[in-house]
Amino acid sequence: MNREYLRWYSPRLDRDMELLVFGHAGAKVLMFPTRDGRFWQYEQIGIVASLAEKLNAGHLQLYCIEGLAMETFYGSHRHPAERIRRHGAYEDYILNEVLPLMAQKNPHECTIVHGCSLGAFQAASLVFRYPHLFRKLVAFSGRYDLTMQIESFGDLFDGYYDDDIYFHTPTHFLPGLNCDWQLEKLRQVDIVLTIGDADPFLDNNRHLSRLLADKQVSHRLHVWDGRAHRAGAWRRMAPLYI
């Protein structure tokens, strides 16, 4: 299997950024790690290996990026307004540096976005706002409202709220999304959501599913048995849905 390590200085983030590429051809998959994950996380926990057959056959090519959670949503040393602004800069890096790199390396017309846990939120937030850039979203065990509190998961903005938080939070901005062009593009995206029936974000996933249905956006919500917010479940999910 082809494996390539890349690193460059990002002027948008004012720091070096790293990523790993797996595979040589096929649909491009932008991979967001979890809160504690690095760009090598999906190799470490076995998701890359679970997709080896598709990678070796040239059906998929993975781009595993850095997540920057500790500089953004979990950067408790920053004011909440600065956390969401830093996340905006991170998205600028993806849109203006990573996606052009992917297009340069691989001309395949299909770009998929995938993430687990916090990575699922980042993937969904990006796809729902820029649906014209992507063909498919695959989100595992996501919390699509980072202001909600459940179990040990708290409000990542400490009660602070502004327009940037609103427009980055899928379950907040989708009800008010009335742009016909954006909705039409979103309806063309293949959307796959997964969650366990014992996972803390089950109700949040069902709420997101209802919001998408209200906007006539077709999607699939797969509810797995038990608590699926873990690497073992994600390894089993990946070959089925990506």
N, C-alpha and C positions, 0 to 999 in steps of 0.2 A: 504493500500500500504506500502510495506517495505521502510523505509527511514533510512539510516545509515550515520553518520558523522565520517570521518576519518581525522587524522592529524598526521604527522610525520616530523622529521627533514630530509631535503634533503641535503646530502653532496655535490651534484652537484650544488646546488643553494646556499648553506650555509645559509639556513633559513628554518623555518617551513613552510610546505605546507598543505593546507586543501582541502578536496573535499567532495561531497555528492554523495551517491549511492541511486538510486531509483529503485525498482523492485527486484524480487528474482530470475529471470531466463530469458532465451531467448538470442537473439542477443545482444551483448554488444555495447553500444553507448558512444564513447568518445566525450564529449560536451565542446567546446571552447566558453567562454563568449565573449561579445563585448568589445570594448575599455574600457568602464567605468564599465563593469560588474565584479562581483565577482563570486565565486563558487556557490553562492546561487541565482544567477540572474535568471536562467531558472525556478526555483521554484517561485520566486517573480513575474515574468511577465506572469506566467500562462502556459508556454510551458509544464512543467511537468504535470499539470492538463489536458492539451489537449491530452496527451498521456496515461491518466490513464487507459483506457480500455485495451490498449496493455500491459501496465505494470502489471495490475492485472491479466491478462490472462497468464502471463509468456512469452510473445512474445519479450519483450524488457527489458533491464536493463541499466539504464543511469548512467554514471560516469561524474559528473559535476565538472570540475576542475577549479582552479584559473588561471587567464589569464596573469598576470604580465605585462600588457601593459605599466604601468608607470615606469617599470624597463627596458623595452626594447624599442619598437618603439616610445612610447610617453615619454620616459625618456630624456627630453630636457636638463637636467643637465649633461648628458653623451655625450661624443663624439660619432658621428654616428657609428664609427667602434666598439665602446664599446656596443652600442645598439644592433647591430646585433650579436656580440659575446655573449651578455647576452641572446639573443633569442636562440642562439645555445645551451647554457647551459640548457635553459628551455626545448628545445626539447630532450636533453639528459635525463633530468628528466622524461619526458613522456615515452621515449623509454625504459629506463632502470629501472624505478621505477613504473610508473603508469600502463603501459601495462603488466608487470609481475604480478602486483597486480590483475589486471582484469582477467588474465589467471588463477591465483590461486583461485580466488573466483568463477569463472564461466568458465566451460570447453567448452562452446558453441563455435563452429568453426568460427562463423561470428562476425567480429568486424567492426562496422560502425563508421565513424567520421563525426561530425556535428559541424557547427558554423554559427553565424550570424555576419554580418558586418566584423570587424577585425577578429573575430573568424572564419569566412568563409575563409579568407586569410590563417590563421594559419592551418586550416584543410586541405585546398587544397595543400598548400606548403608541408605539411608533407606527404600526400597521394601520390602526384606525385613523390616524391623522394623515398618513401618506399612503393611502391604499393603491394609488396608481403605480407605485414603485415595486409592488410585491404581488406574487401569485398565491401564496399560501402562508397561513399562520398556524403554528403548532405550539400550543401553550400547555405545559404540565403544572398542575398544583399551584396556580397563580392566585394572588390576592390583588384584585383590580381596583381597590380603594385603599391607599396607604394611610388614609386618615382614620380608618376604622380600628377598633380595639377588640381583640378576641384572643383568649388564652394568654400566652406570653407575648403576643404580637401587639405592640402599641401603636399609637398615632406617631408616624415618623416625622411629623411637622409640629409636634408639641402644642397643638391647638391653633397654630398659625394657619392662615388661609389667604390665598390671593389668586389672581387670574391665571398665573402660571400653573399653580397646583390644579385648578379647575380644568384647564385645557390639557393637562397631562394625565388626568384620572379618567379612565374609560367609563366607569359607571356614573361619573358626574357630567361629562360633556356629551355623551351619546344621546340622552333624552332631548337635548336642545339642538342636536345636529339636524339642520334643515337644508343644507346645501345639496341640491339635486345631483350636481356633478360628483361630489364626494361620496354621496350615498350610492350612486350608480357604480362608481369604482369599487366601493366596499362590497357591494353585492357580487362582484366578480371574483373576490378573494375566497379561496377555499379555507375555511376557518375550523380548526379542530381544538377543542378544549377538553382537558381531562382533569379529574379530581376523584379522590376517594370518598366513599360514603361516611367514613369516620374522620375525614380531614376537617380542620377548623374553617377552611374557606369554602366549604360546600355551598352554604347559602349564598355567599357572594358570587360564586360561579353560576348558580341558578338565576340570581338576579341579573347578571350580565347576559345570560342566555335569553331571559325575557326581554331585556332592552333591545338586543339584536333582533329578536322576533318582531318586536313592535315596529322596528325600522325596516322590516321585510328583508333582513340580511340572513341568508341561509347559513347554517353552521351546524356542527355536531358537538354535543356535549356528552362525553363518555364518563360515566360514574363507575369507578372500580370498587371492588369490595375492600373494606377495611381502610387502613390509613396508608395512602399511596404517596404521601409526601416524603419520599425516600429514594435513594439511588437504585435499590433493587427493582422497585416498581418502574422507575423511569427507564431502566435498561430494557425491561420487557415491553414498555410502551413504544420506544423509539422505532423499532423495525415495523411496527404496525401502522404508525401514523405519519412518520416523516418520509 
